[in-house]
C-alpha cells in the first residue's frame, strides 16, 4: 500500500470507524472503547475487522485468532504517525456534549429499538433485501444507517435520484461501485456487470443502501425504460448466495411480481414515533 492508497482508504472511513480506529491506535482495549462510544464490545470487534480489511489486513480474527493490530500500527507509523498513542479521552466539553447528544438525544433514532429488532429478525430468517416503507420524514434512512452501524457493516449507497424525472443511471452507479469499491474492471454489458457484482457480494458481507426508491416507481411498479435494470439488480441483491444485506427506503410500496414472490425480499412498514419529532 502506498501513501495515495492509504490516504484514500483513511478518508473514506465512516465517522464511527474513525472513532474506533483512533482509540485502537491509542492502544485502548475493546471493552473501554465500547463503553466510551456506547456500543457493544462485539460491534467494536466488527469495526476493527472491517478497518483491517479496508487497509488490506484481512485476518483480523476472521480465519485465525491472530490480531492484525501490530500491522495496522506499523501502517500508521509509516503514513500517519501523528495519530499513534493520542489521548483520545481528553475531549473538549463541546465534543463530549456532541457525543452524548448523538447517542441519547438523536430524535431520529431514540425509540427505534423495536424496529432494529424487527430488521434483525427478518435478516435472521433469511431476508437479503428489506424495503423500509413509510411516509417522508419518519426516519427511514436514519433507521437503515443505524442498523448497518450496529451490525458493524460497511455499506454501499445507491441513490435512485432526486425526482422521478431525474433518475440516476443504474449502470453508472454499479460501474462506479465495481471500479472503486471492489477494484474490478466493469464489463460494458449490464447483465454481465450484475454477474460481477453478484460474485463480489458472495465473497464478502457488506450492506447496500438504496435511497428513495419511490422516484423509480409508478403505482408500485418500476418506470420504463428503467424497469428491467431495477428488477435485475434487486434480483441479484436478493439471491440466497450473496452475503450482503440490502435496505431500501421508499414512500411507496413495491408490487413487482418477480420480486415480491421471493422469500428473501421482505417489506417492513415503519411507524411514526408519536411521542418524538422525527425527520429523515
N, C-alpha and C positions, 0 to 999 in steps of 0.2 A: 504494500500500500504506500503510495506516495503522498506528499503534502496536499496536493489538489484533491485526491480521492478522500483523504482523511477529512479535510475541511467540508467537502460536500456531504459526507455522512453525518458529521457533527452538526452541521447547520440544518439538516433535515430531522433531527431528533425532536420528538414532541416535548412539550414543556415538562410533563410528568417524568419522562425518561431522562431528561436533562437533570431534573432534581435528584432522581435516584442515582444517576451517574456521578454527580458531584459528591454525593455522600459516600458512594463506593470508593471514589478516588481519595476521599478523606479518611479511608480505612475504617469507616463505621460499619457495624455489624447489621445484618438484615433485620434483626428484631428492633434495633434502635431506629433504623430508617423507617420501618413500618409504623412505629409508634409516633415518630415525628410527623410523618406525612399522612397519618390517619388512614392507613390502608393495611391490608392483610400481609403477613410475612410471605405467604405464598405468592402474592402479587408482586412483591419486591423481587422474588426469585425469578418470576416470569419476565419482569422488566430487565433484570440482569442478563438472562439468557438471550433475549431479543437484542439487547445492546451489543452483546458479544457477537451475535450473528451478523449484525449490521456492519461491524468492524472486521468481519472475516474470521472471527474466532468462534468456530462452530460447535465446540464440545462443552459448553458451559452447562454441566450437569445433565446433558441430554443422553448421550450414549454411554458415558462413563462418569463416575463420581470424582471428577477432577476439575478443579476450578481453573478458569482462564484468567483469573484476576491478575496474576503476575504479567501475562502477556498484554492485558489491557493497560496496566500501569506502564509497562515498557513503551507501549504505543504512544501514550500521552506524555511520557517523559521525553520522547523524541520530537513530537509535533506540537504539544501544548503543555509544557512543563509547569506553567503558572497555575494550573488547576489542581496540581497534586498537593495533598495534605493541607488544604484550606480548612479553616474552622467554619464549617457551614452552619453551625448552631447559633453563631453570633449575628443574628439578623437584626435589622433596624426595627423599631416599633411599627413603622408602616408596613414592612414586609411581613411581620408576624400577624398584623391585623388582616392583611390581604389573604394570607394563607388560611387563617381561621374563617374568614368570610367565605372563601372558596368552598370549604368543607361544610360549614354549618349554616350558612346563610344564602346558599345558592338556591334561589326560589325556583329555578328550573329543574332542580333535582331532588330537593328535600321532599319526602313523602312518596318517592317512586320505588320504595323497596319491593312492593308487590309487583310492579311492572318488571323490575330486574329479575325477580324470582320467576315470573311467568316466562320471560325470554330464556332463562336458564333451563326451565322445564322443556320448552319447545326444542331447544338445541339438544338436550339430553335424550329426547325422544326421536332424534334423527333429522330435525329441520336443518336445512342448509341455507335456505332463503326465507326471511321473515319480512313481510310487508307490515310496517307500523302505520296504521291508518288513524287519522284524526283530523279535526279542523285545524286551520292555521293558528299558530300562536299557542298551541297546547304544550309543546316541548318535545316533539318527536325526535328532532336531530340531537337535542341535548341528551335524551334518553339513550339514543344509539351510541353516541360518542362516549358517554359514561360507561355503558355496558362494555364496549371494547376496552376501555381503560381498566375496568375492574377485572377483566379477563387477562390483562397484560398483552393484548393483541395489537400489533401494528396493523393499521388498516389503510386501504387504498380508497380514495374518494373519486367517485364518478358523478359529476354534476350534469344533470339532464339538460339544464338550460335555465334561462331567466323568465321566459314566457313560452306559450305554445307556438308562437311564431318565430322564436329564436332558440331552437333546439341545437345542442351541441352534437357534433358528429360522433357516433359511437365508434366508428372505425378509427378516427383520430385519437379518441380517448384510450382505446385499447392499444393502439400503436405506441402511444407515449408511455403507457404503463409497462408494456413489454420491453421497450428500449431502455428506459431509465430506471425502472424498479427491478425488473428481472434480468436486465443485461442481455436481452435476447434480441436478435435481429428480426423484426417483424416481417412476415410474409405480406404480399400485396393483397391476396385474396382474403376476404373477411372470414369465411368459413375455416380456412387454414389457420388464420390468426386465432380463432376460437380454440382450435386444437392445441395451439401453442400455449394459450392461456390455461386451458384445462390441464395440460401437462404440468405447468408450473404450480397450479393450485393443488395438484395431487402430491407435490413434493414438500410443501410447507404449509403450516397452519397460520393463516392471516385472516384479517377481516376485510370486507368490502362494504363501503357505504355508498348507497345510491340516493342522491337528494332529489326531492320534488318530482317524483315520477308522474304526478298528475299532469304536468305540462306535456307529457308524451301520450296522454290518454284522451280519448273521447268516448264517453259512455262506457268506461271500463275496458275499452279495447285500444290497442296501440294505433296511433295515427299513421296513415300511409304518407310517404313511402318508407317510413322507419320501422314498420311493424315487424317485418321478418328479422331484422337485426336485433331488435329488443327481445323477441321470443328466443332467438338463438343464444344470446348471451345469458339470459336468465335460465335457459335450459342447461347450459354449461355450469353455471353457478349452483344450480340445484342438483347436479349429478351426485349420486351417492359416493362416488370415488374421491371427490375433492375434499380437502381438509379445511377449506375456507368456510367462513360463516358470513353471509351477506345480509345486511339490514337495509331495508328500503323505507324511505319516508314518503308518504303520499296523502294528500287530502281526498283522493278518490280511490275507490276500490278497484281492484283488477279482476276482470271477468274473462280473460283469455282461457278458453277451454284446455289448450295444450299445457298450460302452466298450473292452473288450479287443481287439475286432476293429480298432480304429483304430490306424493306424501311428504316429500322433503321441502315443499313450498307451502308455507303457512302464513296466515294473516293474524294480526293482533290489533284489536281496537283499543287505542289509548284514551282513557277517560280524562276529562279535565279535573284538575285538583280544585275542589270547591272552596277550600279554605286558604289557598295561596294564589297569588298572581303569578301566572306562568307565561313566559314568552319564548318563542323559538329562535 
